[in-house]
Amino acid sequence: MATPLRTLRERLGISQGQMATDLGVVLSTIQGWEKKKNRPQKLYVAMLAEYFDVPPDELDLKPNVVTQRYLRQQEAAAQS
């Protein structure tokens, strides 16, 4: 079963800010990943797996249903 990033981060006892610094991204990136507003690129999936010492498929990175619907609407609007 996949584990949410927030859970993994909290197990390490680190803040979102520290995680952002460690991974070389901005805080809003970490917040977006944790809220499932966006997905990390493949490079970051590998980095996250190494960072948390888990296999990549254990990371819960799928956007939630509301986010998926919003992204589809944005994509459709951009094409019109």
C-alpha positions as CSV (number, residue, x, y, z in Angstrom):
1,M,0.0,0.0,0.0
2,A,1.3,3.4,-0.9
3,T,2.2,5.9,1.9
4,P,1.5,9.6,1.6
5,L,4.5,11.9,1.5
6,R,3.3,13.8,4.6
7,T,3.3,10.6,6.6
8,L,6.8,9.7,5.5
9,R,8.1,13.2,6.2
10,E,6.5,13.3,9.6
11,R,8.0,9.9,10.5
12,L,11.4,11.5,9.9
13,G,10.4,14.4,12.1
14,I,11.3,17.1,9.5
15,S,9.4,20.1,8.3
16,Q,8.2,20.8,4.8
17,G,10.8,23.6,4.6
18,Q,13.6,21.3,5.6
19,M,12.5,18.7,3.0
20,A,12.3,21.4,0.3
21,T,15.9,22.5,1.2
22,D,17.1,18.9,1.2
23,L,15.6,18.2,-2.2
24,G,16.5,21.6,-3.8
25,V,12.9,22.7,-4.4
26,V,10.8,25.5,-3.1
27,L,8.4,25.0,-0.2
28,S,5.3,25.3,-2.4
29,T,6.5,22.3,-4.4
30,I,6.5,20.1,-1.3
31,Q,3.1,21.5,-0.3
32,G,1.7,20.7,-3.8
33,W,3.0,17.2,-3.7
34,E,1.6,16.6,-0.2
35,K,-1.8,18.0,-1.1
36,K,-1.7,16.1,-4.4
37,K,-2.2,19.2,-6.4
38,N,0.6,18.2,-8.6
39,R,2.9,15.2,-9.2
40,P,6.7,15.2,-9.0
41,Q,8.6,14.6,-12.2
42,K,10.3,11.2,-12.6
43,L,13.6,12.6,-11.3
44,Y,12.0,13.7,-8.1
45,V,10.2,10.4,-7.7
46,A,13.6,8.7,-7.6
47,M,14.9,11.4,-5.2
48,L,11.9,11.0,-2.9
49,A,12.3,7.2,-2.9
50,E,15.9,7.6,-1.9
51,Y,15.2,10.3,0.6
52,F,12.6,8.2,2.4
53,D,14.5,4.9,1.8
54,V,11.4,3.3,0.2
55,P,10.7,1.8,-3.2
56,P,9.2,4.3,-5.6
57,D,5.9,2.4,-5.8
58,E,5.4,2.9,-2.1
59,L,5.1,6.6,-2.6
60,D,1.5,7.8,-2.8
61,L,1.8,10.3,-5.6
62,K,-1.4,10.0,-7.5
63,P,-3.5,13.1,-7.7
64,N,-6.8,12.9,-5.9
65,V,-10.1,12.8,-7.9
66,V,-10.8,16.5,-7.4
67,T,-7.4,17.5,-8.6
68,Q,-7.6,15.2,-11.7
69,R,-11.0,16.8,-12.6
70,Y,-9.5,20.3,-12.2
71,L,-6.5,19.5,-14.3
72,R,-8.7,18.1,-17.1
73,Q,-10.8,21.3,-17.0
74,Q,-7.7,23.4,-17.2
75,E,-6.4,21.4,-20.1
76,A,-9.7,21.6,-22.0
77,A,-9.8,25.4,-21.4
78,A,-6.3,25.8,-22.7
79,Q,-7.1,23.9,-25.9
80,S,-10.2,26.0,-26.7
